[in-house]
Amino acid sequence: MDLFSRSWTALRTAVAELADADFEQPSGCAGWLVRDLVCHLVIDAQDVLITLATPAATEPTRDAVTYWEVADTQPTGDDPLDALTVRLAAAYEEPRLLRFHLDDVGSAAGRAAELVDPALRVGTRDEVLTAGDYLTAYVMEWTLHHLDLVAHLPNVAGPPAEGLAQSREMLEKIAGSLFPASFSDKDALLVGTGRRAPTDVEKAELGGSAAKLPLVIG
């Protein structure tokens, strides 16, 4: 729960400190500018609020790791929902409006996460998780999108080290194998999710595991 809060606070702080011009830079998400990614974070915050306010009476069907589903192909930005996000982001017109909305909804999501009972069962995507598992899963969401945010903004602070470490551990569980010890947590996440291609040296270190990558999670 604490790591959810730290990761989410770090990401929202990074957005709050962006210059207006940064919103027009490309992000690490294919087909999305930084402004589109920030708009997606607003939607993510709404999802957190909705999920934490949707109690379930049945046993959990997923946990923090199995919450994630692995797709066959990388997103291109052409998916209808992705395309809608781009249109919504453009409708804000001014970066300050996006900043304000993310701060407003994002702060509420953060407070809800701090107040919820981790054992509460909640429903989302036709599945049931404990609130604790759901929020743990979202540490990876925040961490990966924080990496996306700073992909072309080297002067902006990246995600917390603890979030990188936990997200790597979760990705390794999804993959069913460990990344080489020589990989930093950041590189393991970037290469493992296809956000960048492995170098020849990294391919050699990955060995047979390279054929399983990237893991397109969502």
C-alpha positions in Angstrom: 0.0 0.0 0.0 2.8 2.4 0.9 4.6 1.6 -2.4 1.4 2.3 -4.4 1.3 5.8 -2.7 5.0 6.5 -3.2 4.9 5.4 -6.9 1.8 7.4 -7.6 2.9 10.5 -5.8 6.3 10.4 -7.7 4.5 10.1 -11.0 2.1 12.9 -10.3 4.9 15.1 -9.0 6.8 14.5 -12.2 3.8 15.6 -14.3 3.2 18.6 -12.2 6.8 19.8 -12.8 6.8 19.4 -16.5 7.3 22.4 -18.7 4.4 23.2 -21.1 6.6 22.3 -24.1 7.2 18.8 -22.6 3.6 17.9 -23.2 4.2 17.9 -26.9 7.2 15.6 -26.7 6.8 11.9 -27.6 6.3 9.5 -24.8 7.4 5.9 -24.4 3.9 4.7 -25.5 3.7 4.1 -29.3 1.6 6.8 -31.0 1.2 8.9 -27.9 2.7 12.3 -26.9 3.3 13.1 -23.3 -0.1 14.9 -23.1 -1.8 11.7 -24.3 -0.1 9.7 -21.6 -1.1 12.2 -18.9 -4.7 12.0 -20.2 -4.4 8.2 -19.8 -3.2 8.7 -16.2 -6.4 10.7 -15.5 -8.4 7.7 -16.8 -6.3 5.4 -14.7 -7.0 7.4 -11.6 -10.7 7.2 -12.4 -10.4 3.4 -12.7 -8.7 3.2 -9.3 -11.6 5.2 -7.7 -14.2 3.1 -9.5 -12.6 -0.2 -8.5 -12.1 0.7 -4.9 -15.8 1.7 -4.7 -16.9 -1.6 -6.3 -16.9 -4.2 -3.5 -17.4 -7.8 -4.4 -18.9 -10.6 -2.4 -17.2 -13.6 -4.1 -13.7 -15.1 -3.7 -10.8 -13.4 -5.5 -10.2 -14.7 -9.0 -6.9 -12.9 -9.6 -4.0 -11.6 -7.6 -1.4 -8.8 -8.2 0.5 -10.9 -10.8 -2.4 -12.7 -12.5 -4.2 -9.4 -12.8 -2.0 -8.7 -15.9 -2.8 -10.3 -19.2 -0.2 -10.8 -21.9 -1.1 -9.7 -25.4 0.3 -11.0 -28.7 1.3 -7.6 -30.2 2.5 -4.2 -29.1 0.0 -1.4 -29.1 0.3 1.0 -32.0 -2.0 3.8 -30.7 -4.6 2.8 -33.3 -6.9 0.9 -30.9 -10.2 2.8 -30.6 -9.8 3.4 -26.9 -6.2 4.6 -27.5 -7.4 6.9 -30.3 -10.1 8.3 -28.0 -7.4 9.1 -25.4 -5.6 11.2 -28.0 -8.7 13.1 -28.9 -9.5 13.7 -25.2 -6.0 14.9 -24.6 -6.2 17.4 -27.5 -9.5 18.7 -26.1 -7.7 20.0 -23.0 -5.8 22.5 -25.3 -3.7 23.8 -22.4 -1.3 21.7 -20.3 -2.4 23.5 -17.1 -5.9 22.0 -17.5 -4.4 18.5 -17.8 -2.2 19.1 -14.8 -5.2 20.3 -12.8 -7.4 17.4 -13.7 -4.6 14.8 -12.9 -3.9 16.5 -9.6 -7.6 16.6 -8.7 -8.6 13.1 -9.6 -5.2 11.7 -8.9 -5.2 13.0 -5.3 -8.6 11.5 -4.7 -7.4 8.1 -6.0 -4.4 8.4 -3.7 -6.5 9.1 -0.7 -8.9 6.3 -1.5 -5.9 3.9 -1.6 -4.7 5.0 1.8 -8.2 4.6 3.3 -9.2 1.2 1.9 -9.0 -2.0 3.8 -6.4 -4.1 1.9 -8.5 -7.2 2.5 -11.6 -5.7 0.9 -12.6 -7.7 -2.2 -13.2 -5.4 -5.2 -14.4 -6.1 -8.8 -12.8 -4.9 -12.0 -12.7 -6.2 -15.6 -15.1 -8.9 -14.6 -12.6 -10.2 -12.0 -12.3 -10.1 -8.2 -9.2 -9.1 -6.3 -8.4 -7.9 -2.8 -7.9 -4.2 -2.7 -4.3 -4.9 -1.6 -3.5 -7.0 -4.6 -5.2 -4.5 -7.0 -3.1 -1.7 -5.6 0.0 -3.8 -5.7 -0.7 -4.5 -9.4 -0.9 -0.8 -10.0 2.6 -0.2 -8.8 3.7 -1.7 -12.1 1.2 0.5 -14.0 2.6 3.6 -12.4 6.2 2.5 -12.8 6.0 1.6 -16.4 4.1 4.8 -17.3 6.6 6.8 -15.3 9.3 5.3 -17.6 7.1 6.2 -20.5 6.8 9.8 -19.3 10.5 10.3 -19.1 11.5 8.3 -22.2 12.4 11.5 -24.1 12.7 13.8 -21.1 16.1 13.0 -19.6 15.9 15.9 -17.1 12.7 14.7 -15.5 13.0 12.4 -12.4 12.2 8.8 -13.0 10.2 6.3 -10.8 11.3 5.3 -7.3 13.9 2.5 -7.0 11.5 0.5 -4.9 8.8 0.6 -7.5 11.3 -0.5 -10.2 12.4 -3.4 -8.1 8.9 -4.6 -7.3 7.8 -4.2 -10.9 10.7 -6.2 -12.1 9.9 -9.0 -9.6 6.3 -9.0 -10.8 7.3 -9.1 -14.5 9.7 -12.0 -13.8 6.7 -13.9 -12.2 4.6 -13.2 -15.3 7.5 -14.3 -17.6 8.2 -17.4 -15.5 11.9 -16.7 -15.5 14.4 -14.2 -14.1 16.2 -11.5 -16.0 20.0 -11.6 -16.0 21.5 -10.1 -12.8 23.5 -7.8 -15.1 20.2 -6.1 -16.1 19.2 -3.0 -14.0 15.6 -3.0 -12.9 14.9 -0.3 -15.4 16.4 -2.1 -18.3 14.7 -5.4 -17.3 11.3 -3.5 -17.5 12.1 -1.7 -20.7 13.4 -4.7 -22.6 10.9 -7.1 -21.0 7.9 -5.1 -22.0 9.3 -4.2 -25.5 9.8 -0.5 -24.7 13.2 -0.9 -26.2 15.0 -3.7 -28.1 17.7 -5.6 -26.3 21.3 -5.0 -27.4 23.2 -7.9 -28.9 25.0 -8.4 -25.6 21.6 -8.4 -23.7 20.2 -11.0 -26.2 23.2 -13.2 -25.5 22.7 -12.9 -21.8 19.0 -13.6 -22.1 19.7 -16.8 -24.0 16.5 -18.8 -24.7 14.4 -16.3 -22.7 14.8 -13.7 -25.5 12.3 -15.7 -27.6 9.6 -15.1 -25.0 10.0 -11.3 -25.2 8.5 -8.8 -25.3 5.8 -9.3 -22.7 3.0 -7.0 -23.8 1.0 -6.6 -20.6 -2.2 -4.8 -20.0 
